[in-house]
Amino acid sequence: MLTKTLQTSIHLLEPVLYLESSQDTPTVLRGVVNLDLKKSRAIESLDVYFDGQLETQWIGSDSKCEQRRTNIAHQRIDLLRDTPGSASALVLNSGKTRFGFEMELPEGLPETVECPNIRVHYQVSAVVTFVNNRRILQTGKAPVKKTVQRSKTFVRLARLPFEDILLGENYRALIDSRKHLSKWFQYHIIIDKKAVALGTWLPVTVGLAPTVPGLRIMHFCLQVIERRSVCPDKWHTIQTCHMLQRACSTDPQIPNCDLDEPWQGTIHYKVPDDRSLAHSTQRYSGFRVSHMLLISIMISFPEKGALSLTKRGQRTITFQTDIDLLDRSVGVLERNNAIILPSYDGPSPFTVRDMLFGNPDTSGIFPPAYHEIA
């Protein structure tokens, strides 16, 4: 039976575990199970479980909404287990007792996903079984009364950027449209990040150079196209469009008058984190979430119409590229500079003369010896 007063709790050392695209060492889940007993209790077992579940929805051939739930992970470790028929009981004294644990997670687990038709979630639970009458258990004269307590918590798995997100010399990989020449103007777009976390800013550098007089930039906008695909038997895809808003009011404004000379500026856009947009995933056997960035430039220019009258024509130029949206928790690492590698261009503490002609004074440079701080 289950107790009404909860005496068991579980706490994770890392509520978010970060997965790499290819890692040499397994991901390890670490935590503590706390038992707060009002009196001494005989215990039969204490187990920790890790479970994962995938839930998908799609529109079937008969236009009805169908769904499927699949268990994608199930692991258990034994922290305590009483040996049946043992002469001495496994008894815990009253008070608080802590049990630490470590569990290696299986490879190939998908990251946590929360979107309308795809949900991947993981939970860690501690299950403790108490024996109410140890004497009856040893004699076997009556059924043993057992009390089971469960405590659970959720753990989030987040995917880190792909390995090529950093280039040589610690430069971040970026998206470069290269210079494009149209009939009316040249444009060059540089997107500072190949991967951006939800809730962070996306810097976009725009270069415009008119090739006809009287050119005007009527509209410049960014949109994210999200594709969510599930595969129960065949792939079903849902596509949605999300407009990105400017994030900083101090960013330069694209001139709304005739563009007579080249213009360049960097504009920051806010990637939403209101759960309307999911993060990207890799391609798994049952689902995938991918994103594309669409940049639209609407221009206006003078042209000759009927009876040689001058009128203004309009065109829309687009540029599109794939972009990797990361989990919002990765944005926390990025704000703390936990993803960027340290700089290697620090000056040497020694002068060239000291290195060539003498022994430099190393006091204050190297850490003290252990006997000095003991």
Phi and psi in degrees as a GROMACS rama.xvg file:
@    title "Ramachandran Plot"
@    xaxis  label "Phi"
@    yaxis  label "Psi"
@TYPE xy
-98.7405  141.079  LEU-2
-83.2588  154.094  THR-3
-83.8764  -30.9361  LYS-4
-98.079  116.712  THR-5
-77.4193  123.632  LEU-6
-114.394  1.63768  GLN-7
-119.832  136.275  THR-8
-142.817  153.291  SER-9
-128.623  135.725  ILE-10
-130.854  135.73  HIS-11
-98.2457  140.248  LEU-12
-67.7563  -35.8477  LEU-13
-131.688  103.377  GLU-14
-66.5538  -19.0978  PRO-15
-122.527  125.341  VAL-16
-108.498  133.962  LEU-17
-102.406  128.407  TYR-18
-102.91  137.208  LEU-19
-99.4982  156.625  GLU-20
-62.9663  -35.9862  SER-21
-146.062  114.285  SER-22
-124.881  143.139  GLN-23
-81.708  -29.4473  ASP-24
-109.327  146.825  THR-25
-71.7392  156.456  PRO-26
-76.0487  132.682  THR-27
-115.411  129.767  VAL-28
-96.1182  126.823  LEU-29
-126.282  144.438  ARG-30
-171.706  -173.108  GLY-31
-137.107  136.099  VAL-32
-104.734  124.726  VAL-33
-106.204  130.21  ASN-34
-115.13  121.744  LEU-35
-114.355  98.4858  ASP-36
-102.365  133.848  LEU-37
-77.709  -23.6754  LYS-38
-149.612  169.981  LYS-39
-65.0862  138.746  SER-40
-135.535  141.922  ARG-41
-83.411  133.819  ALA-42
-118.844  138.23  ILE-43
-96.0542  -40.9947  GLU-44
-160.281  155.528  SER-45
-140.74  114.437  LEU-46
-123.708  151.528  ASP-47
-120.289  130.043  VAL-48
-116.003  143.951  TYR-49
-122.027  121.108  PHE-50
-130.55  143.234  ASP-51
-132.269  145.931  GLY-52
-139.34  140.086  GLN-53
-112.471  126.55  LEU-54
-120.388  125.944  GLU-55
-128.233  149.726  THR-56
-132.555  147.888  GLN-57
-158.198  164.477  TRP-58
-93.4491  118.912  ILE-59
-77.2706  -176.547  GLY-60
-66.1108  -25.3655  SER-61
-94.6243  19.2875  ASP-62
63.2516  24.2247  SER-63
-105.496  146.784  LYS-64
-76.8036  123.249  CYS-65
-115.993  155.048  GLU-66
-144.768  159.221  GLN-67
-146.256  140.346  ARG-68
-118.375  131.428  ARG-69
-133.089  131.504  THR-70
-80.2877  122.182  ASN-71
-110.549  -5.56162  ILE-72
-158.435  140.036  ALA-73
-158.951  112.522  HIS-74
-136.817  153.22  GLN-75
-142.334  141.563  ARG-76
-127.598  144.227  ILE-77
-95.4421  118.163  ASP-78
-88.8495  -38.045  LEU-79
-141.832  141.284  LEU-80
-154.797  122.231  ARG-81
-77.4251  139.992  ASP-82
-80.9585  125.105  THR-83
-61.0438  135.428  PRO-84
79.702  8.33841  GLY-85
-70.8269  149.699  SER-86
-73.3332  -32.3888  ALA-87
-108.13  141.432  SER-88
-81.1472  150.22  ALA-89
-88.8628  99.4834  LEU-90
-113.646  134.164  VAL-91
-104.83  133.692  LEU-92
-74.3509  162.437  ASN-93
-66.2001  155.068  SER-94
111.818  -165.895  GLY-95
-98.2494  131.341  LYS-96
-128.364  134.695  THR-97
-116.366  140.337  ARG-98
-128.141  112.892  PHE-99
-83.3527  152.602  GLY-100
-146.845  154.898  PHE-101
-135.498  137.828  GLU-102
-139.132  125.285  MET-103
-80.159  128.311  GLU-104
-87.2237  149.204  LEU-105
-67.4752  156.603  PRO-106
-77.1998  156.931  GLU-107
80.156  14.0829  GLY-108
-72.5674  135.914  LEU-109
-73.0204  156.571  PRO-110
-74.0375  165.682  GLU-111
-65.584  132.039  THR-112
-131.385  135.079  VAL-113
-135.482  98.2806  GLU-114
-147.747  170.484  CYS-115
-54.7731  -41.1524  PRO-116
-114.701  4.50011  ASN-117
-136.795  127.68  ILE-118
-140.93  122.285  ARG-119
-121.77  121.509  VAL-120
-139.365  152.974  HIS-121
-129.648  145.672  TYR-122
-139.504  149.328  GLN-123
-116.338  129.83  VAL-124
-131.184  145.232  SER-125
-111.632  128.952  ALA-126
-123.157  119.261  VAL-127
-118.992  134.684  VAL-128
-114.8  116.968  THR-129
-97.2409  148.907  PHE-130
-106.696  122.367  VAL-131
-76.2658  -28.2172  ASN-132
-139.42  96.2716  ASN-133
-68.8957  -33.1487  ARG-134
-63.9412  -40.7212  ARG-135
-66.0365  -35.2189  ILE-136
-61.7702  -39.5578  LEU-137
-74.5597  -39.124  GLN-138
-80.9115  -29.0722  THR-139
71.6329  21.8182  GLY-140
-84.6448  -16.1234  LYS-141
-149.377  158.945  ALA-142
-60.8656  141.75  PRO-143
-81.9146  129.95  VAL-144
-88.4225  126.71  LYS-145
-120.534  148.515  LYS-146
-123.61  126.467  THR-147
-112.125  130.67  VAL-148
-121.737  138.435  GLN-149
-126.393  140.576  ARG-150
-137.961  134.8  SER-151
-136.263  157.772  LYS-152
-150.089  156.836  THR-153
-94.7345  145.518  PHE-154
-122.562  141.482  VAL-155
-107.099  130.988  ARG-156
-104.813  124.859  LEU-157
-123.568  139.487  ALA-158
-91.1134  131.615  ARG-159
-80.4135  164.404  LEU-160
-58.273  158.387  PRO-161
-63.9224  164.855  PHE-162
-61.466  -31.6903  GLU-163
-86.3529  17.0184  ASP-164
-71.7831  -20.3197  ILE-165
-114.565  134.93  LEU-166
-100.846  -175.442  LEU-167
-62.6508  157.771  GLY-168
59.594  25.502  GLU-169
63.7132  28.4323  ASN-170
-90.6655  136.761  TYR-171
-74.8799  139.437  ARG-172
-65.1756  137.789  ALA-173
-129.721  174.85  LEU-174
-110.715  122.337  ILE-175
-122.035  119.239  ASP-176
-74.7684  -12.6949  SER-177
63.5965  174.805  ARG-178
-83.0944  126.569  LYS-179
-113.824  138.709  HIS-180
-116.854  120.525  LEU-181
-109.018  -174.776  SER-182
-70.4315  -21.7966  LYS-183
-114.858  -26.6197  TRP-184
-164  166.178  PHE-185
-104.295  145.446  GLN-186
-140.583  149.522  TYR-187
-141.762  122.057  HIS-188
-120.968  129.517  ILE-189
-123.046  121.54  ILE-190
-101.987  122.27  ILE-191
-65.7926  -20.1893  ASP-192
-133.987  137.435  LYS-193
-81.2845  -24.6652  LYS-194
-134.542  134.235  ALA-195
-137.404  138.73  VAL-196
-83.6168  150.373  ALA-197
-61.5886  138.971  LEU-198
86.8762  2.30149  GLY-199
-111.117  -179.33  THR-200
-98.2392  147.684  TRP-201
-117.648  107.775  LEU-202
-78.7953  132.232  PRO-203
-127.549  121.343  VAL-204
-99.979  125.959  THR-205
-118.681  131.275  VAL-206
-121.21  124.805  GLY-207
-127.059  136.22  LEU-208
-139.499  115.1  ALA-209
-72.3266  145.609  PRO-210
-116.537  -3.44791  THR-211
-130.017  148.433  VAL-212
-72.1279  151.155  PRO-213
78.5089  16.3785  GLY-214
-72.92  136.699  LEU-215
-129.169  141.015  ARG-216
-93.7774  107.664  ILE-217
-81.5215  -35.9315  MET-218
-157.006  140.211  HIS-219
-137.099  117.137  PHE-220
-141.692  156.223  CYS-221
-119.634  136.392  LEU-222
-132.011  145.572  GLN-223
-109.501  123.501  VAL-224
-97.9626  119.562  ILE-225
-105.785  130.591  GLU-226
-118.344  119.131  ARG-227
-112.85  118.097  ARG-228
-120.783  136.395  SER-229
-124.512  153.517  VAL-230
-135.856  79.2915  CYS-231
-70.5024  -46.3512  PRO-232
-134.585  -32.1965  ASP-233
-143.475  165.387  LYS-234
-75.7387  130.215  TRP-235
-118.895  125.607  HIS-236
-121.154  135.482  THR-237
-116.282  132.308  ILE-238
-119.455  132.249  GLN-239
-131.001  158.057  THR-240
-121.659  135.802  CYS-241
-131.299  127.052  HIS-242
-85.4746  133.813  MET-243
-93.4969  135.476  LEU-244
-101.129  153.14  GLN-245
-63.3644  140.376  ARG-246
-100.002  -24.3034  ALA-247
-128.354  123.55  CYS-248
-73.1992  -17.3893  SER-249
-86.9835  -3.35518  THR-250
-65.8177  151.606  ASP-251
-64.3699  148.283  PRO-252
-99.1871  136.312  GLN-253
-67.5605  128.398  ILE-254
-56.8398  135.856  PRO-255
-97.6195  10.8888  ASN-256
-109.104  -174.45  CYS-257
-59.6651  130.745  ASP-258
-92.8625  100.062  LEU-259
-94.0295  -14.0843  ASP-260
-142.953  163.04  GLU-261
-59.5435  146.706  PRO-262
-133.933  142.223  TRP-263
-145.527  142.388  GLN-264
-166.539  160.922  GLY-265
-110.995  125.193  THR-266
-118.221  133.126  ILE-267
-98.7431  133.552  HIS-268
-118.335  144.355  TYR-269
-92.5425  123.324  LYS-270
-83.5259  119.879  VAL-271
-65.0205  153.202  PRO-272
-134.955  42.5507  ASP-273
-104.853  21.2867  ASP-274
67.5212  4.54791  ARG-275
-77.6892  -18.3873  SER-276
-124.316  128.819  LEU-277
-91.7516  167.009  ALA-278
-89.0113  160.461  HIS-279
-73.0329  155.437  SER-280
-132.237  167.774  THR-281
-76.2593  174.148  GLN-282
-86.4923  109.42  ARG-283
-102.574  173.8  TYR-284
-66.6275  -26.8896  SER-285
-112.171  -13.3343  GLY-286
-163.556  167.604  PHE-287
-162.419  143.527  ARG-288
-125.064  123.714  VAL-289
-131.81  160.062  SER-290
-137.135  149.226  HIS-291
-132.368  137.375  MET-292
-98.09  125.876  LEU-293
-116.698  120.399  LEU-294
-109.404  126.382  ILE-295
-118.314  132.418  SER-296
-122.004  112.813  ILE-297
-97.4715  125.751  MET-298
-119.274  158.111  ILE-299
-131.503  139.5  SER-300
-150.83  153.271  PHE-301
-76.6096  140.52  PRO-302
-149.112  159.167  GLU-303
-84.3262  133.447  LYS-304
-109.15  -152.694  GLY-305
-66.1499  146.777  ALA-306
58.9464  28.9091  LEU-307
60.3578  24.2836  SER-308
-82.9048  142.89  LEU-309
-87.0378  128.823  THR-310
-132.448  175.7  LYS-311
-109.099  125.431  ARG-312
-96.2564  161.214  GLY-313
-131.097  142.648  GLN-314
-142.126  156.668  ARG-315
-122.599  122.232  THR-316
-104.665  134.058  ILE-317
-124.71  150.11  THR-318
-135.165  131.23  PHE-319
-131.401  149.451  GLN-320
-156.722  151.436  THR-321
-72.6252  144.724  ASP-322
-141.055  146.088  ILE-323
-101.845  112.975  ASP-324
-92.6976  128.507  LEU-325
-102.855  162.317  LEU-326
-59.3897  147.863  ASP-327
-59.5877  -29.3278  ARG-328
-68.3007  -25.583  SER-329
-68.7428  -30.2015  VAL-330
-62.6986  -31.7504  GLY-331
-65.2155  -41.9942  VAL-332
-62.9655  -39.8547  LEU-333
-66.0882  -39.9205  GLU-334
-65.5408  -27.7427  ARG-335
-92.6548  10.2427  ASN-336
56.682  35.2164  ASN-337
-87.3255  -11.9324  ALA-338
-97.1339  -34.4268  ILE-339
-73.1962  134.931  ILE-340
-71.4304  151.88  LEU-341
-68.5366  156.36  PRO-342
-75.5691  145.62  SER-343
-110.504  12.6524  TYR-344
-101.432  24.5159  ASP-345
-69.5721  141.859  GLY-346
-69.1112  149.797  PRO-347
-70.1448  142.02  SER-348
-73.229  -8.65122  PRO-349
-110.88  145.765  PHE-350
-80.8305  163.236  THR-351
-62.1882  -36.8734  VAL-352
-65.2777  -42.5548  ARG-353
-63.2469  -37.3784  ASP-354
-72.7768  -27.9337  MET-355
-96.9376  -32.9157  LEU-356
-118.5  -2.83221  PHE-357
-166.267  175.263  GLY-358
-89.6532  118.124  ASN-359
-72.8817  158.705  PRO-360
-79.1447  111.436  ASP-361
-97.1813  8.8721  THR-362
-67.6927  130.995  SER-363
86.9613  -3.23488  GLY-364
-100.064  -46.4095  ILE-365
-95.351  151.942  PHE-366
-66.363  153.581  PRO-367
-69.1289  159.749  PRO-368
-71.9778  161.694  ALA-369
-64.9161  -36.3201  TYR-370
-68.835  -18.647  HIS-371
-79.3318  -22.887  GLU-372
-110.715  1.7916  ILE-373
